[in-house]
């Protein structure tokens, strides 16, 4: 099968992008052909592994610019040229928010889309209300009542200016034959926002998993049993809850160290917050996966303190694949892959005291931590391996092709 992949970022900056690269490699190992089109940007380029095209104006990021429609449509001739050249069987749309390009693709080729965040049904992107509590409402009048959008005819904020584009994108995806969702929570959100269950396909994420003997040897090489490390890996932004982890240091009884591997818009703010606790917290500004894997091995437990409706959180699977249990917020997609007292513990989202108590509890028994790490590895190996993910993904591609052909016959 030939698959055309469309994305904004073609560099492994986050979970969605790591999943994309893993998917590309696995599809090619199975004998399929990938063609990748990504947004032209100075911080990303070609890998040389496959047919790849940087496309100008594929993603604008700021759609309320007066010339946004004309800019957005400039990507369409390039997309048509690539489709004509390669004749792909299906198009897999990853992250990007250009409704004009999406509309063209829906008419031109069978399409499926992966949904990695709430931007399809939230004007402010993360489904958090102005007071930073989780929004329980669908896209609609409550967006005005709750203050996410301003009332009145004249736009007052960037969210107001961008609202038309969000609505256009939202309504357009009601026509998407197959929407790939990572968690049961996400399925519920999509149905709440008027998407048809027939469009929705639940496909949990996957991660690369090394043989158990190799993982054990790697952990043994890097792990010091006397070193107590709580590890965070993820984006430096509010919704990831790093501030909750930092604040937990006020309540910790255990003699342990917090290591935060992060990069993003709030990096400096996080570094300033962490400085209050001296050597208790180490902030490392971004590492490759191979470098990060050493820290997974060194860690005793991994913290996932998200404060938004986390769609999935690939870091959890990475921790499991490296035999590390997780202490995670009882929220969103984390509830799908976490098993209480088997692969880790839940804590109340946003509650630093509860997180500290869970960390203290984790360090009470080294043997239990090791047993949980083994259970975590078995869970990711059984349910979240790349072969299973690829098999299910190819089934969804076939459904997208089937729906497209059926529509053409009407």
C-alpha positions in Angstrom: 0.0 0.0 0.0 1.1 3.6 -0.7 0.3 6.0 2.1 0.5 9.8 1.9 1.2 11.3 5.3 0.4 15.0 6.0 1.7 16.7 9.1 2.8 20.1 10.5 5.9 18.9 12.4 8.2 16.3 10.9 10.7 16.2 13.7 10.3 14.2 17.0 9.4 17.1 19.3 6.5 15.4 21.1 4.4 12.2 21.5 2.4 12.7 18.3 5.6 13.2 16.3 7.4 10.2 17.9 4.3 8.1 17.1 4.5 9.3 13.5 8.1 8.3 13.0 7.6 4.9 14.7 4.6 4.3 12.4 6.5 5.3 9.3 9.3 2.9 10.1 7.0 0.0 11.0 4.9 0.4 7.8 8.1 0.3 5.7 9.3 -2.8 7.5 6.0 -4.4 6.5 6.6 -3.6 2.9 4.4 -0.5 2.5 5.5 2.8 0.9 5.3 6.2 2.7 5.2 9.6 1.1 5.5 12.5 3.7 4.4 16.1 3.2 5.2 18.4 6.0 5.0 22.1 6.7 8.0 24.1 5.5 9.8 25.4 8.5 13.5 26.3 9.2 13.7 23.9 12.1 12.8 20.8 10.2 13.9 19.1 7.0 14.3 15.9 5.0 15.5 12.6 6.6 16.3 10.9 3.3 14.5 7.7 4.3 11.6 8.1 2.0 9.8 10.4 -0.4 9.5 13.7 1.6 8.3 17.2 0.6 8.3 20.4 2.5 5.2 22.4 1.6 4.9 26.1 2.1 1.7 27.3 3.9 0.6 23.8 4.7 0.2 25.0 8.2 -0.2 28.7 9.1 -0.5 28.5 12.9 -2.2 31.9 12.9 -5.3 31.7 10.8 -6.9 35.0 11.6 -4.5 37.0 9.4 -6.5 38.8 6.7 -4.6 36.9 4.0 -4.9 33.5 5.6 -7.4 32.1 3.1 -5.2 32.9 0.1 -2.1 31.6 1.9 -3.8 28.4 3.0 -5.0 27.6 -0.5 -1.4 28.0 -1.9 -0.5 24.6 -0.6 -3.2 22.9 -2.7 -1.4 22.9 -6.1 1.7 21.4 -4.4 -0.4 18.6 -2.8 -2.1 17.8 -6.1 1.3 17.6 -7.8 2.5 15.1 -5.2 -0.6 13.0 -5.4 -0.4 12.9 -9.2 3.3 11.9 -9.0 2.9 9.1 -6.5 -0.7 8.0 -6.8 -1.1 7.0 -3.1 -3.9 4.6 -2.0 -4.8 6.6 1.1 -3.9 9.8 2.9 -3.2 9.7 6.7 -3.6 13.2 8.1 -1.7 13.8 11.3 -1.5 17.2 13.1 -2.3 20.2 11.0 -5.2 22.7 11.0 -5.5 24.0 7.4 -9.2 23.4 6.4 -8.7 24.4 2.8 -6.0 21.7 2.3 -8.1 19.2 4.2 -11.2 19.9 2.1 -9.1 19.4 -1.1 -7.7 16.1 0.2 -11.2 14.8 1.2 -12.3 15.3 -2.4 -9.1 14.0 -4.0 -8.2 10.8 -2.1 -9.4 8.4 0.6 -8.5 10.0 3.9 -8.1 9.1 7.6 -7.1 11.4 10.4 -5.4 10.9 13.7 -6.7 13.2 16.5 -4.0 14.0 19.1 -5.5 16.9 20.9 -8.8 18.8 21.5 -8.3 21.5 18.8 -11.0 19.9 16.7 -13.6 20.8 19.3 -12.1 23.5 21.5 -11.5 27.2 20.6 -8.7 27.5 23.2 -6.9 24.3 22.2 -6.6 22.4 25.5 -10.2 22.2 26.7 -9.4 24.2 29.8 -11.7 26.9 31.1 -10.4 30.4 31.9 -9.9 29.3 35.5 -7.9 26.3 34.2 -10.4 23.8 35.3 -11.4 21.1 32.8 -14.2 22.0 30.4 -17.2 19.6 30.5 -19.0 21.3 27.6 -19.1 20.6 23.9 -18.2 23.3 21.3 -21.1 25.7 21.4 -22.8 28.5 23.4 -21.0 27.6 26.6 -17.8 28.7 25.0 -19.2 32.3 25.3 -20.9 31.8 28.7 -17.7 30.5 30.2 -15.6 33.3 28.8 -13.4 31.2 26.4 -14.7 33.5 23.7 -15.7 37.2 24.1 -19.3 38.3 23.6 -20.1 41.0 21.1 -19.6 41.4 17.4 -16.0 42.7 17.5 -13.3 40.1 18.2 -11.3 41.0 21.3 -8.8 38.1 21.6 -6.8 35.8 19.2 -9.2 33.0 20.2 -12.1 35.2 19.0 -10.3 35.9 15.7 -9.5 32.3 15.2 -13.1 31.0 16.0 -14.3 31.0 12.4 -11.4 28.7 11.4 -12.0 26.3 14.3 -15.6 26.0 13.4 -14.8 25.5 9.7 -12.3 22.8 10.6 -14.7 21.2 13.1 -17.6 21.0 10.6 -15.3 19.8 7.8 -14.2 16.8 9.9 -17.8 15.6 10.1 -17.1 14.4 6.5 -13.9 12.6 7.4 -14.5 8.8 6.8 -12.2 7.7 9.6 -11.0 9.5 12.7 -8.4 7.7 14.7 -8.7 8.2 18.5 -6.2 7.2 21.2 -8.4 6.7 24.2 -11.9 6.0 25.3 -12.1 9.4 26.9 -11.4 10.9 23.4 -14.2 8.8 21.9 -16.6 10.2 24.4 -15.5 13.8 23.6 -15.9 13.3 19.9 -19.4 11.9 20.3 -20.3 14.7 22.7 -19.3 17.1 19.9 -21.6 15.6 17.3 -19.3 13.2 15.5 -20.8 9.9 14.3 -19.7 6.7 16.1 -19.3 5.2 12.6 -16.4 7.7 11.9 -14.5 6.8 15.1 -11.8 4.2 15.4 -10.2 3.5 18.8 -6.5 2.9 18.2 -4.2 3.2 21.4 -0.7 4.4 20.8 2.3 2.1 20.6 6.0 2.4 21.3 9.2 0.6 20.4 9.9 -2.3 22.8 13.3 -4.0 23.2 13.6 -7.7 24.2 13.2 -8.2 27.9 16.7 -9.5 28.4 18.1 -6.4 26.7 16.0 -4.1 28.8 17.0 -5.8 32.0 20.7 -5.5 31.1 20.2 -1.8 30.2 18.5 -1.0 33.5 21.1 -3.0 35.5 23.9 -1.0 33.7 22.4 2.4 34.5 20.3 2.0 37.7 21.8 2.6 41.1 19.5 1.1 43.7 20.5 3.7 46.2 19.6 6.6 43.9 16.0 7.6 44.3 14.8 9.5 41.2 11.3 10.6 40.2 11.4 11.4 36.4 9.2 13.6 34.3 9.5 13.7 30.5 7.4 16.0 28.4 6.5 19.4 27.0 7.1 22.5 29.1 3.5 23.8 29.0 0.8 24.3 31.6 -1.4 21.3 30.7 1.4 18.8 31.4 1.3 19.7 35.1 5.0 20.1 35.8 4.1 22.8 38.3 2.2 20.2 40.3 5.3 18.0 40.4 7.5 20.9 41.5 5.0 21.9 44.2 4.9 18.3 45.5 8.5 18.9 46.9 6.9 20.9 49.7 5.2 17.8 51.0 7.7 15.0 50.3 9.0 13.0 53.2 11.2 10.8 51.0 14.9 11.5 50.3 14.6 11.6 46.6 15.4 13.8 43.6 13.0 15.1 40.9 14.5 15.1 37.3 12.5 17.0 34.7 13.4 16.5 31.1 11.5 19.2 29.1 11.5 21.8 26.4 8.9 24.3 25.3 7.3 27.7 26.0 7.4 27.5 29.8 11.0 26.2 30.2 12.3 29.3 31.9 9.3 29.6 34.2 9.8 26.0 35.3 13.5 26.5 35.8 12.7 29.5 38.1 10.1 27.5 40.1 12.5 24.6 40.5 15.4 26.9 41.7 13.5 27.3 45.0 14.2 23.7 45.8 17.9 23.7 45.0 19.5 20.3 44.3 16.2 18.6 45.0 15.1 19.3 41.4 17.1 19.0 38.2 15.7 20.5 35.0 17.3 19.2 31.8 16.3 21.2 28.7 15.4 18.4 26.2 17.2 15.2 25.2 17.0 12.7 22.4 15.1 9.5 23.2 18.3 7.5 23.5 19.7 10.0 26.1 16.3 10.1 27.8 16.2 6.3 28.0 19.2 6.3 30.3 17.2 8.5 32.7 14.3 6.0 32.4 16.7 3.3 33.6 18.1 5.5 36.4 14.7 6.4 37.6 12.7 4.6 40.3 9.4 5.8 39.1 8.0 8.2 36.3 5.5 11.0 37.1 2.8 11.9 34.6 1.0 14.9 36.4 -1.2 16.1 33.6 -3.9 18.6 34.4 -5.9 18.4 31.1 -7.8 15.6 29.6 -4.7 13.9 28.4 -5.5 12.1 25.2 -3.1 9.3 25.8 0.5 10.3 26.9 3.1 8.3 25.1 5.6 8.8 27.9 3.6 6.2 30.0 4.3 3.6 27.4 8.0 4.6 27.2 8.3 4.2 30.9 6.6 0.8 30.8 8.9 -0.3 27.9 11.9 0.6 30.2 10.4 -1.3 33.2 9.4 1.7 35.1 6.1 2.1 37.0 4.2 5.4 36.7 2.5 7.7 39.1 -0.1 9.4 37.0 -3.1 11.8 37.2 -6.4 9.9 37.2 -7.6 11.6 34.1 -8.2 11.2 30.4 -6.4 8.5 28.4 -4.0 7.8 31.3 -6.8 5.7 32.8 -6.6 3.3 29.8 -3.0 2.2 30.1 -2.4 2.5 33.8 -3.4 -0.3 36.2 -3.6 0.7 39.8 -1.2 -1.2 42.1 -0.1 -3.3 39.1 1.9 -0.9 36.9 1.8 2.2 39.2 -0.5 4.5 41.1 -3.1 7.2 40.3 -3.3 10.5 42.2 -5.9 13.3 42.2 -5.2 15.6 39.2 -3.6 18.9 40.3 -3.2 17.8 43.9 0.5 18.2 44.9 0.0 16.7 48.4 -1.6 13.6 47.0 1.2 13.2 44.4 3.8 13.6 47.2 2.0 10.9 49.2 2.1 8.6 46.3 5.8 9.2 45.7 6.5 8.5 49.4 4.4 5.3 49.2 6.4 4.2 46.1 9.7 4.4 47.9 8.6 2.3 50.9 9.3 -1.0 49.1 12.0 -1.4 46.5 11.0 -5.0 45.7 7.4 -3.8 44.9 8.7 -1.1 42.6 10.8 -3.7 40.7 7.8 -6.0 40.4 5.6 -3.2 39.1 8.3 -2.4 36.5 8.2 -6.0 35.3 4.3 -5.9 35.2 4.5 -2.6 33.3 6.8 -4.1 30.7 4.5 -7.1 30.2 1.5 -4.8 29.8 3.1 -2.6 27.1 4.5 -5.7 25.3 1.0 -7.3 25.2 -1.3 -4.4 24.4 0.8 -1.5 23.0 3.4 -3.1 20.7 4.0 -1.7 17.2 3.0 -4.9 15.3 -0.5 -4.8 16.8 -0.8 -1.0 16.2 0.3 -1.4 12.5 -2.2 -4.2 11.9 -5.1 -2.2 13.3 -3.9 0.9 11.4 -3.9 -0.9 8.1 -7.5 -2.1 8.8 -8.5 1.6 9.3 -6.8 2.6 6.0 -8.8 -0.1 4.3 -12.0 1.3 5.8 -11.1 4.8 4.6 -10.6 3.5 1.1 -13.9 1.6 1.3 -15.9 4.6 2.4 -14.3 6.8 -0.2 -15.1 4.4 -3.0 -18.6 3.9 -1.8 -19.2 7.7 -1.8 -17.9 8.0 -5.4 -20.4 5.3 -6.5 -23.4 7.2 -5.2 
